[in-house]
């Protein structure tokens, strides 16, 4: 799956981008018709520790899923977002199966 990663207000290192690519590739196991995904990494200027925002938009035929997570690290946000997307994609796949 093609993952377009954009970082806002900072430069993401290669390690983080490859980590995101690996995690997002796992979504293909749950739903094989994923067209593409857009990932946005943002750092908020706040005094709190949870200032990292991970936002992902996954496009499938006829629909798209958006997940936004705010965490202490981007890795934690990626894991939480992928888990949420897994549930959504499984639900969509079951719904499509029930209509056949």
KETITI-660308 format. One record per residue: residue in one letter; chain; z, x, y of N, C-alpha, C, O in turn. Coordinates in steps of 0.2 Angstrom, whole numbers, padded with zeros to 4 digits. Layout:
N
 residuo cadena   n.z   n.x   n.y  ca.z  ca.x  ca.y   c.z   c.x   c.y   o.z   o.x   o.y
       A      A     Z     X     Y     Z     X     Y     Z     X     Y     Z     X     Y
...
END
This chain:
100
 residuo cadena   n.z   n.x   n.y  ca.z  ca.x  ca.y   c.z   c.x   c.y   o.z   o.x   o.y
       X      A  0000  0004 -0006  0000  0000  0000  0000  0004  0006  0003  0010  0006
       X      A -0004  0002  0011 -0004  0006  0017  0002  0004  0022  0003 -0002  0023
       X      A  0006  0009  0024  0012  0008  0028  0010  0011  0035  0010  0017  0035
       X      A  0010  0007  0040  0009  0010  0047  0016  0010  0050  0020  0005  0051
       X      A  0018  0017  0051  0025  0018  0054  0025  0020  0061  0021  0024  0063
       X      A  0028  0016  0065  0029  0018  0073  0036  0019  0075  0040  0015  0073
       X      A  0037  0024  0078  0044  0025  0081  0044  0025  0088  0040  0027  0092
       X      A  0049  0021  0091  0049  0019  0098  0055  0024  0101  0061  0024  0098
       X      A  0054  0027  0106  0059  0031  0110  0061  0037  0106  0066  0041  0108
       X      A  0058  0039  0101  0059  0046  0097  0054  0047  0092  0049  0043  0091
       X      A  0054  0053  0090  0049  0056  0085  0052  0056  0078  0057  0059  0077
       X      A  0049  0052  0073  0052  0052  0067  0049  0058  0063  0043  0060  0063
       X      A  0054  0061  0059  0052  0067  0055  0048  0065  0049  0048  0059  0047
       X      A  0044  0069  0046  0040  0068  0040  0044  0066  0034  0042  0062  0030
       X      A  0050  0068  0033  0055  0066  0028  0056  0059  0028  0056  0055  0023
       X      A  0058  0056  0034  0059  0049  0035  0053  0045  0034  0054  0039  0030
       X      A  0048  0047  0036  0041  0043  0035  0040  0043  0027  0038  0037  0025
       X      A  0040  0048  0024  0039  0048  0017  0044  0044  0013  0042  0041  0008
       X      A  0050  0044  0015  0056  0040  0012  0054  0032  0013  0054  0029  0008
       X      A  0052  0030  0019  0050  0024  0020  0044  0022  0016  0043  0016  0013
       X      A  0039  0026  0015  0033  0025  0011  0035  0024  0004  0032  0019  0001
       X      A  0039  0028  0001  0041  0027 -0006  0045  0020 -0007  0043  0017 -0012
       X      A  0049  0018 -0002  0053  0012 -0003  0048  0006 -0003  0049  0001 -0006
       X      A  0044  0006  0002  0039  0001  0003  0034  0000 -0003  0032 -0005 -0004
       X      A  0032  0006 -0006  0028  0006 -0012  0031  0002 -0017  0027 -0001 -0021
       X      A  0037  0002 -0018  0041 -0002 -0023  0040 -0009 -0023  0040 -0013 -0028
       X      A  0038 -0012 -0017  0036 -0019 -0016  0030 -0021 -0020  0030 -0027 -0022
       X      A  0026 -0016 -0021  0020 -0018 -0025  0022 -0020 -0033  0018 -0024 -0036
       X      A  0027 -0018 -0035  0030 -0020 -0042  0031 -0028 -0042  0031 -0031 -0047
       X      A  0033 -0031 -0036  0036 -0038 -0036  0030 -0042 -0034  0030 -0048 -0036
       X      A  0025 -0040 -0030  0020 -0044 -0028  0014 -0040 -0026  0014 -0036 -0022
       X      A  0009 -0040 -0031  0003 -0035 -0030 -0002 -0037 -0025 -0007 -0033 -0024
       X      A -0001 -0042 -0022 -0007 -0044 -0017 -0005 -0042 -0010 -0007 -0045 -0005
       X      A  0000 -0037 -0009  0002 -0035 -0002 -0004 -0032  0001 -0007 -0027 -0002
       X      A -0006 -0034  0007 -0012 -0031  0011 -0010 -0024  0014 -0012 -0019  0013
       X      A -0005 -0025  0019 -0002 -0019  0022  0005 -0021  0025  0007 -0027  0025
       X      A  0008 -0016  0028  0014 -0017  0031  0015 -0013  0037  0013 -0007  0037
       X      A  0018 -0015  0042  0019 -0012  0048  0027 -0011  0049  0031 -0016  0048
       X      A  0029 -0005  0051  0036 -0003  0051  0037  0000  0058  0033  0004  0061
       X      A  0042 -0003  0061  0044 -0001  0068  0051  0002  0068  0056 -0001  0065
       X      A  0052  0008  0070  0059  0011  0070  0061  0012  0078  0057  0015  0082
       X      A  0067  0009  0079  0069  0009  0086  0076  0012  0087  0080  0011  0082
       X      A  0078  0015  0092  0084  0018  0093  0087  0014  0100  0084  0015  0105
       X      A  0092  0010  0099  0095  0007  0105  0100  0012  0109  0103  0016  0105
       X      A  0100  0011  0115  0104  0015  0119  0111  0011  0120  0112  0008  0125
       X      A  0115  0012  0115  0122  0008  0115  0127  0013  0113  0126  0019  0110
       X      A  0133  0011  0114  0139  0016  0113  0141  0015  0105  0144  0019  0103
       X      A  0139  0009  0102  0141  0008  0095  0137  0013  0090  0132  0016  0092
       X      A  0139  0013  0084  0136  0017  0079  0130  0014  0076  0125  0017  0074
       X      A  0130  0007  0076  0124  0004  0073  0119  0003  0078  0117 -0003  0080
       X      A  0115  0008  0080  0110  0008  0085  0103  0009  0083  0099  0010  0087
       X      A  0102  0010  0076  0096  0011  0073  0093  0004  0071  0096  0000  0067
       X      A  0087  0002  0073  0084 -0004  0071  0078 -0003  0067  0073  0001  0069
       X      A  0078 -0006  0061  0072 -0005  0057  0069 -0012  0056  0072 -0017  0054
       X      A  0062 -0012  0058  0059 -0019  0058  0052 -0018  0053  0049 -0013  0055
       X      A  0051 -0022  0049  0045 -0022  0044  0042 -0028  0044  0045 -0034  0044
       X      A  0035 -0028  0045  0031 -0034  0044  0026 -0033  0038  0022 -0028  0038
       X      A  0027 -0037  0033  0023 -0036  0027  0018 -0042  0027  0019 -0048  0027
       X      A  0011 -0040  0026  0006 -0045  0026  0003 -0046  0019  0002 -0042  0016
       X      A  0003 -0053  0017  0000 -0055  0011 -0005 -0060  0013 -0005 -0063  0018
       X      A -0009 -0062  0008 -0015 -0067  0010 -0012 -0073  0012 -0008 -0077  0008
       X      A -0013 -0076  0018 -0011 -0082  0020 -0004 -0082  0023 -0002 -0088  0025
       X      A  0000 -0077  0023  0006 -0077  0026  0009 -0070  0028  0005 -0065  0026
       X      A  0014 -0069  0031  0017 -0063  0032  0025 -0063  0033  0027 -0069  0035
       X      A  0028 -0058  0031  0036 -0058  0031  0038 -0053  0036  0036 -0047  0036
       X      A  0043 -0055  0040  0046 -0050  0045  0053 -0049  0043  0057 -0054  0042
       X      A  0056 -0043  0043  0063 -0042  0042  0065 -0037  0047  0062 -0032  0048
       X      A  0071 -0038  0050  0074 -0034  0055  0081 -0032  0053  0085 -0037  0052
       X      A  0083 -0026  0053  0089 -0024  0051  0092 -0019  0056  0088 -0014  0058
       X      A  0098 -0019  0058  0101 -0015  0062  0107 -0011  0059  0112 -0014  0056
       X      A  0107 -0004  0058  0111 -0001  0054  0113  0006  0058  0111  0008  0063
       X      A  0118  0010  0054  0119  0016  0057  0114  0022  0056  0113  0026  0060
       X      A  0110  0021  0050  0105  0026  0048  0099  0022  0047  0099  0016  0044
       X      A  0093  0025  0048  0087  0022  0046  0086  0021  0038  0083  0016  0036
       X      A  0089  0025  0034  0088  0025  0027  0092  0019  0025  0089  0015  0020
       X      A  0098  0017  0028  0102  0011  0026  0098  0005  0028  0098  0000  0024
       X      A  0095  0005  0033  0091 -0001  0036  0085 -0002  0031  0083 -0007  0030
       X      A  0081  0004  0029  0076  0003  0025  0078  0000  0018  0074 -0005  0016
       X      A  0083  0002  0015  0086  0000  0009  0087 -0008  0009  0085 -0012  0005
       X      A  0091 -0010  0015  0092 -0017  0016  0086 -0021  0017  0086 -0027  0014
       X      A  0082 -0019  0021  0075 -0022  0022  0071 -0023  0016  0068 -0029  0015
       X      A  0070 -0018  0012  0066 -0018  0006  0069 -0023  0001  0066 -0027 -0002
       X      A  0076 -0023  0000  0079 -0028 -0004  0078 -0035 -0002  0077 -0040 -0006
       X      A  0078 -0036  0005  0077 -0043  0007  0070 -0045  0006  0068 -0051  0004
       X      A  0065 -0040  0007  0058 -0042  0006  0056 -0043 -0001  0052 -0047 -0003
       X      A  0060 -0039 -0006  0059 -0041 -0013  0061 -0048 -0015  0057 -0051 -0018
       X      A  0066 -0050 -0012  0068 -0057 -0013  0063 -0062 -0011  0061 -0067 -0014
       X      A  0061 -0061 -0005  0056 -0065 -0002  0049 -0065 -0006  0046 -0071 -0007
       X      A  0047 -0059 -0008  0041 -0059 -0011  0041 -0062 -0018  0037 -0065 -0021
       X      A  0047 -0061 -0022  0048 -0064 -0028  0048 -0072 -0027  0045 -0076 -0031
       X      A  0051 -0074 -0022  0051 -0082 -0021  0044 -0084 -0020  0043 -0090 -0022
       X      A  0040 -0081 -0016  0033 -0083 -0014  0029 -0083 -0021  0025 -0087 -0022
       X      A  0030 -0078 -0025  0026 -0077 -0031  0028 -0083 -0036  0024 -0086 -0039
       X      A  0035 -0085 -0036  0037 -0091 -0040  0034 -0097 -0038  0032 -0101 -0042
       X      A  0034 -0098 -0031  0031 -0104 -0028  0024 -0105 -0030  0022 -0110 -0031
       X      A  0020 -0099 -0029  0013 -0099 -0031  0012 -0101 -0038  0007 -0105 -0040
       X      A  0016 -0098 -0043  0016 -0100 -0050  0017 -0107 -0052  0014 -0110 -0056
       X      A  0022 -0110 -0048  0023 -0117 -0050  0018 -0122 -0047  0017 -0127 -0050
       X      A  0013 -0120 -0043  0008 -0124 -0041  0002 -0123 -0045 -0003 -0128 -0045
       X      A  0002 -0118 -0049 -0004 -0118 -0054 -0004 -0122 -0060 -0008 -0122 -0064
END
